[in-house]
Amino acid sequence: MKEGKSYTEVAAALRTTRHTVVRWERWFERDGLKGLGSKPRYWCNQRLPREQEEAFRLDIEQLQQERAGGRIRGEDIRQLLAQQFDVAYS
């Protein structure tokens, strides 16, 4: 960017999205290099608590093993989350 490259050109060179480059620039302008450091980011809406992820993974494996043929579908996973973990995804 210091060389006059556009957000799109920088994103392509870094193999990321233009939106990500804009976000990085905003953080850098606000907090300098410290703003780009490793810290938790909260733009993702994760509904399943992290402490339940392992139980969820095991339930997915069990669901696949119980399947009489074929693979589990996204709808199967959504229903599992709703029924066993009381978490709603769409």
N, C-alpha and C positions, 0 to 999 in steps of 0.2 A: 504494500500500500504506500510505503514511503517512496517507491519508484513510480507512483502514479497508476498502479494497476487498479482495475475496478474490483468491486466485491465479488463479482462473478468469476473473474480471472483468478483471484486469490483462492476462492472456494475450489475451483477446478484444480489448481496446483496442489492444494492441501487435501483434496478428495473429501470435501465436506460440502455443506450447503451454503448458499449465499446468506441465508438467515443466521446460521451459526457464526459466520465471519462478522456480520453486523453486531451480533450479541457480544462477541469477543472484543470488538473495538469499543463498544459501550462500557464494558467492564474495565478495559484498560484505561480509557479516558477518566473513568470515575475513581479507580483505585490503583492505577499504575500496574506494574508487574505482579504485585500482590493480588490484584483482582483476577489474574489469570491462573493463579495457583490452585492446587487441589483443595476443594472444599465441597461440602454437600450442595447439590443443586436440587431445587424443588419444582421444576417445571413439569415434571411427570406426575400424573395423578394415579399413584399406586394405591389401590384400595385394599389389597391383601397385605396384612401386616407381615413384615419380614420374618418374624418368628414363626409364622405359619407356612412359609415357603417350602420347607422340607416335607411337612405333612402333605401339602398340596402335591408336590412332586411324587411322593409315594402313592397317593390316591390316583394320580394320572396313570402311573405304571400298573396299578392294580386294575383300573378300568380297562386298560388295553389288554391285559391278560384274560380278563373275564369276557372280552368281546369274542363272539362265536365266529368271527370272520371280518375281514376288512379292518379299517383303522378307525380310531375315534375321531369325531368331527369337532369343529369349533363349538357347535351347539352343545355337544356332550360336555365339553369343558365348562361352558357357561353355566349349564345346569348343575354340574358338580360344585362349582363355586357358590352358586346361589343356595343350594340345599345343604351342603356340609360346612361352608364357611360364612354363610350369610353375607355374601359380597355380590353386588350386582354389576355385571359388565354387559356391554352390548356388542 
